[in-house]
Amino acid sequence: MNPAALDEFLRAPRIAYFSMEIALESGIPTYSGGLGVLAGDTMRSAADLELPLVGVTLASRAGYFRQEIDSAGRQIEHPSLWNPAERAVPLPAKIAVHVDGRDVWIASWLYVITSHIGGSIPVLLLDTDLAENDAEDRHITDVLYGGDAEYRLTQEIVLGIGGVRMLRALGFRIERYHLNEGHAALLCLALLRRTRWTERPGEHAQALLYNVDEVRGLCAFTTHTPVEAGHDKFSYEVAERLLGRWKDMALLRELGGEQHLNMSLLALNLSGYVNGVARSHAEQSRLMFPGYRVHAVSNGAHPLTWTASGFREVYDRHFPHWCHEPEVLGHIDTVENAELWAAHAVARGALRDFVHNRCKVLLSDNVFTLCFARRMTGYKRPDLLFSDLDRLRRIAAVHPLQIVIAGKAHPHDVEGKRLIEILHRHIADLQPDLPAAYLPDYDMDMAKLMVAGADAWLNTPLPPLEASGTSGMKAAFNGVPSISVLDGWWIEGCIEGVTGWGIGSAQDAASSHGTILYDKLERQVLPLFYGDRSGWMKVMKGAIRHNAAMFNSHRMMRRYATDAYLHRA
Ligand SMILES: *Cc1c(COP(=O)(O)O)cnc(C)c1O
C-alpha cells in the first residue's frame, strides 16, 4: 500500500526527470552546485507551471560535504549528514538491482515540492541504507560524487536502473524520461531490456519489448559538459563486472563507445531529443559529437527562489502574476528608481550582516560590492580578479571597492583547493586597502544572499569551458548586473552597458582578460556607480528587463515541454 501522499501523483502519466543531484532546499545537502540547483529549479518551475513531472535522484545521506577553511586557507571536508526521515516520507516499495553478482536492495523517500501558486511535484530519493544490504552496500547512496569509479558506477546503476524499476514498483506511468547529464544514462539500458510493464497495479500485466528506436522515442538527454574529458567514462572491465546480467557487451560497446563506456555517448545514442544548455554549448557539443543533432535550451533560474524578499514585494505590487509569467518583468521600467533602490539597499544590508557574522569582516554600506561565488576549479579562474594586486589597489584608491567570495572545491580537485588557498593569501595581502571576505561553506542560502546583496556579479571562466553558468541569472532577478567573460549564457545575456559588461570578445586572448576586467571596472563600471546613480539604475533595470525576463526556469521548462516532451522523435 502506498501512502496517500503518493496517490495523487499516480493518477496520470508523468515525465520522469533523472538527476544525480537535486537541490530540494538549502538544508538538504543532496546537491554539489550548479547542476543540482538547476535540477531543483526545474522541479520548482514544473510545480509552478503544473507540469506532470516526477524527479528521481539519490538520497545522498552524507551529502556532498560541508566546507571548513583553516587559518591557512586550506579546505577541510566534513560529511554533511542529513536524515531523510525528518524531511521526507518513506515509501513502501523495495526493489533490487544486480551489481557485481549480488542483489542491492533499494527503497525510496518521497519529497514533495509544493508551489505557492498551484502545483506540486514528487521527487523520489533512492536509498540503499537497508537491513537487506550488507554493510558496504548500505553506503552506496551516501556520498554525492564521492569514492572511486566503481562507487560512481554503482551509484549510476542504482539511479538509472534502480530508478526505472522503482517508478514501476510504485505504480508510476512514465511517458518520457529526461536525463539530466550522462549520469542517468543507464536508465536507457533498463528500458532496453525486455520488461513486463504493469499498466495499472492489480490489472493484467502486458509484456513490451523495447528496441532502440522505442527507447529513443522515450528519452530526452540534456548534456552539461563542454569538454571531452569531462564526460563520465568507465572501463568495460569494471562495467562488465558491475553490470553483470547485462550480457550484451557487443551492443553496449556499439552504443557507449569502443574504448570506454562513455555515459554521454550512451545517452546520445538512446535519446531521440538531445540538447545543450546554452547556444554556444550546443555548438560545442555538435563539434564534440559530430553526426548528432544537438538542440539548445538555455538554462534559467527559478523566479521566486532567487528573488530576495524586497524585490518580491516590488514585483508583487507591480506585476502580480510574475511568478507564473516572469516575462512581465520586461516592464520593469514602469517601476520608480527609488523603489528599486530601496529593495537593493535591504539586500545589501542582509549580505553585510551575514558577512559580519560569518567572518567578522565589516563591509561598508556605501561601497561598491563585487561578488564571485561558484565551484572553485581551474577553468573558472577565481584568481583572475587578483592577477595584479597593485592595479587593484590603485583602482580601489580612487573608487572604493569591496569583495565577497565563496565556493567549494571538489575533494579530489587539487588545483581548485590550491586556488582557495591563493585567494585567502590575496585577501590578506589586500588588507587594509580593500575589504574582502571569503565565506566558507557555500550553499543555496548563501548564494541567495550574495546574488542579491552584490552591486555586480563577477564571472571569469576560460572559454569555452562554461557550458552555461546560472548564478548571473539569479543575480538578474535582483537587479544585479554581471561583469563576465563572454562564455556560456552570457554570450546571449550580455548587452554591453545595458544588462552588464562583457570581459573581452572572441578575438581577445584569454591572457588579456585580467587587464580588460581592470579597465572595465576603472573606466566604466565604478565611475557609473559612483558618478551617475540614475545611469546605474538603468543597468539594474536592464538586467531585470532582459535577463530575468528571459533566463528563468519557466521559459526553460516551457521549451522542454514543447520541444523535448511533446516532440515525437
Ligand atoms: C547557482 C549555484 C551554483 C552555480 O553557479 P554557476 O555560476 O553556474 O557556476 C553553485 N552553487 C550554488 C550553491 C548555487 O546556488
The ligand as a Tripos MOL2 file, in Angstrom:
@<TRIPOS>MOLECULE
LIG
   15    15     1     0     0
SMALL
NO_CHARGES

@<TRIPOS>ATOM
      1 C1         23.7520   28.7320   -8.6300 C.3       1 LIG1
      2 C2         24.6800   27.9660   -7.7820 C.ar      1 LIG1
      3 C3         25.8360   27.4010   -8.3300 C.ar      1 LIG1
      4 C4         26.1960   27.5480   -9.7890 C.3       1 LIG1
      5 O1         26.7900   28.7830  -10.0850 O.3       1 LIG1
      6 P1         27.4450   28.9870  -11.5350 P.3       1 LIG1
      7 O2         27.5670   30.4160  -11.7190 O.co2     1 LIG1
      8 O3         26.5130   28.3710  -12.5150 O.co2     1 LIG1
      9 O4         28.7500   28.2740  -11.5270 O.co2     1 LIG1
     10 C5         26.6720   26.6810   -7.4940 C.ar      1 LIG1
     11 N1         26.3980   26.5300   -6.1870 N.ar      1 LIG1
     12 C6         25.3000   27.0670   -5.6230 C.ar      1 LIG1
     13 C7         25.0530   26.8550   -4.1700 C.3       1 LIG1
     14 C8         24.4030   27.8010   -6.3980 C.ar      1 LIG1
     15 O5         23.3020   28.3130   -5.8340 O.3       1 LIG1
@<TRIPOS>BOND
     1     1     2 1
     2     2     3 ar
     3     2    14 ar
     4     3     4 1
     5     3    10 ar
     6     4     5 1
     7     5     6 1
     8     6     7 2
     9     6     8 1
    10     6     9 1
    11    10    11 ar
    12    11    12 ar
    13    12    13 1
    14    12    14 ar
    15    14    15 1
@<TRIPOS>SUBSTRUCTURE
     1 LIG1         1 GROUP 0 **** ****
